[in-house]
C-alpha cells in the first residue's frame, strides 16, 4: 500500500476526531453553562508551556533543562508543520466533506444548531489567530508570571 495513503488516512481520521471533539466540547460547555474555554492553551505554544510546567513539577527540572526542552519542542513543531504542509489542503477538503455529510444526517433544527456551532468555532479560531498575531497566544516560560506559577 502506498505510504502516502496511510498518512492521508491517518490525517483524515485525526482531523475528523478533532472536529468531533471540538463540537462535543462546545456543546457541553453551552449545556453546562460553565465559563468559556480558555483559548490560550489551544495553541502549540500554550500546550508546550503547560507541558513544561507539568514536567518541571514532576521532574524538578533546572532552568537550563527547561530551556533545552522548550527548544526541542519548538523544533519538533516546526518539523511537524513542514510535514503537514503537503497534506493540509487535502485534509481541509476532507474535513469540509465530513462536515457536509455530518450535516446531511441531521434534522433541519439540528442543522441550524450545527451551523451555529460551526460559526462559534470559526469565531473562536479567529480570536485565537488575532491573539497569536498580537503575540499573546504563546507566553514565554521565562516571564515572571509563568515562573511564579510553576
Steps between C-alpha positions, in 0.01 A plus 500: 500500500623849418641663817340835411158337504565377852620844607200670338258253656658560840473876455134473392419289805687744724328802344157344531573424865607859558182631339281263699683581822463873441128464439448285809700737721320805366163334552581382852626846599173655389287234671681528832510883486857488618753767419627504140802298399842655548628553151859560611584133547354401164819623338812289464685758708240482776513122501880513504492737797255282690708189421813673628325609819375149567843353417675749726271406790539128443873488423631806686677630189761771508448817296762376252312170456171685447663722237642196320165319506325811372745513209443131421122548498519810279719316249261207500207732432685650204571154356137402552384817327718414198362146489143635505545755219451257208199322652332803657290593193380141462422480869302826477299363207426180691390691808265712288355183345462339844319811629262490203431129547460549876254782437308285250412250773345766724143626520440861388501622863822310569651641181427853622666425835793331323544811284500715815764276658717523188465877499601519867798274430608728214469804728713330766761414238498859375547636853785255552666609173467863605652424840779301338579779255514749788748275681274410794429134414847361576610620842865454583592258774767739621273793572431577865136391493573157357801444722307591811207276410713190450 
